Amino acid sequence: MIRVLPGQGLTTAMGILPHTDLIRAQNLALSLDIPFWPQLPHFRFKEDMYAQFAEHFPGILIDEEKEVLRFSNERFAAEIDAYLEGSNDPAYFALSEEFSTAFRHFLTLDLSAYPLVRGQTVGPVSFGLKIYDEELKPMIYNDFVREILYDFLYRKIAWQYSRLQSVHPHPFVWLDEPGLEMIFNSFSAYTSELAQTEYRAFLAKLPGPKGVHLCGNPDWSFLLGADLDILSVDVFSWGHILIRYLDELGEFLRRGKIIAWGLTPTLTAELSQESAAGLTSRLLESWDFLDRHGIDADLIYDRAWLAPSRCCLINADGAESVERSFSLLKEIQGELRRNIYSGRKRT
């Protein structure tokens, strides 16, 4: 494993893409510095990020026709013994071709030219909050189910990491965690204190560099202080809040960790109003603010990745806006490298 991840504006993106053409989607992912295998829910429901990682979880019902996932406590009780027996075999947690054609295809590619390669999985908090039982309660509220859930996703990640490691020396698997925004509020029955304790224990077990991607506004203090190597943030929407966490952000970067600055919008209406120059200027305004408050600009850039702000599946033009967002990201990277940073601190 790389001890200090390379930064300086490397590009990557979240895994969910709106494409129905696997090769077109994979080529888009390969156009970035840190490629990934795409998740394609419009290709089929089982490639939705929640359905994709539900395979073999006891008690889960996958309704492809209605495109919903449900949890049955009765079914969980009936299946838990078989699950515990099967869990002795790492292959039990494989991401099968039925649930991800893209992953299997990714493993056949020559990825040697890339500094890192990335996989992803839905995070345990998001997964547990999304799927409801018969009484319409999120399954994460059940203590025993939650214990199994954390262990299940750890094993899913460990299997995926091992497969990526077989085709590239420097892989990592990050967590997609939109649910982290919800868990740290007073309306959640899964308390913030318990969530933080269990999440830290979960992160400590994960192999390789540890990353979280989210597009909301969670408890930044917790995430910046957690055992993470990569924090991927929608700064297009929430950067003005993130940069106010000066002490936590500065310490995170000084520990050699990476912020993936999610900058280019993927929603057609937002994207049509932006340019590479304008988004670069907005990013540098944030970095200038941090520099003025004691976080050196060179350090910020050295520990920076660039990414689209979030995934988007709802544009009327299908994949075109997302592809333009990726292209705009490369333009911003070029602007930073050519005109702003040249191995020395800006003046």
C-alpha positions, 0 to 999 in steps of 0.5 A: 500500500502507498504510504502517502497517496499522490495528490496535486489535482489527480482526477477521479469520480464517484462510481454511479453513472447514468449510462446503459452502454458498458463500454462507453461508461468504462471508457469515461471512467478510464479518462480520469487519473484514478479510474474505477468500475462503473455502477450502472443502475439504468443498465439494470436494477441489480447494478444500483448501488444498494441492490448491488451489495445486497447479494447474500445479505440475510433477510433482503428481498430484491424486487426487480420489477418494482425496483425496491429493496425490502428487509424481512425480519422473519426471513432474516431469522430463517437465513441467518444460520446459513449466512453465518456458515457461508461467511467462512468462505471469502468467495461468499462475498463476491460481487457476482457478474449478475450484480456487476458486469462492469466489475468483471470487465474492469478486471480484464483491463490493462490498468498498469498506467494508472497510479491507483485504481478504485472500487466502491461499495455502499456504506453501512449507514446508508445501506441500513437507513435505506432499507426498511422492514415490515414495520417501515423501520430502517434495518439499521435500528435493529442491533443484531441486524446492524452488527451483521450489516457492518461485518457483511460490508467489511467482508464485501470490501475485503473481497473486492479489494483482494480482486482489485489487488490482483490486477493493480498494486495500488487499489482502494475501495471507498464508501458511498455514504449519503446517509451520513448526513442523516445519522448525525441529527436529533431525529435519528434513532441510531444515535450519533454517539453510537454511530461514531463508535461503531463507524470508527471500529468498522473503518479500522478493519478495512484494507487499503486506503480508506475513503468516504464519498458523500454529497451532503452536509454531515458532521465534518468534525467527525469525518475529518477526525476519523481514520480516513485517508480520502474524504470526497466532498461535494464542494460545489454545494457544501464547500462554503461550510467545509472550509470553516472547519479550519482546525480539523481540515488543517490537521487532516491535510497535515496528516497526509490525507486527501480531500477530493474536491467535488467541483464540476456539477453534473445536473444539466441546469447547473452545468450550463451556467458554469465554465472551467475558468469560473469553477477554478476561480471559485476553488481558488477562492476557497483555497485562498481563504484556507491559506490566509487562515494558516493552511498553506496553499501548497499543502492544499494542492499537494493533498487535493484530488478533483472530482465531479460534485456528485452523480446524476441519473435524472438528466434528460440528455442521458449521459451527455451532461455527466460526460461534459462534467468529466471533460470540464474537470480535466480543463480545470485540472489543466488550468491549475497545473498550467497557470496556478501551480508550478511546484512553488507557492502562489503569490 
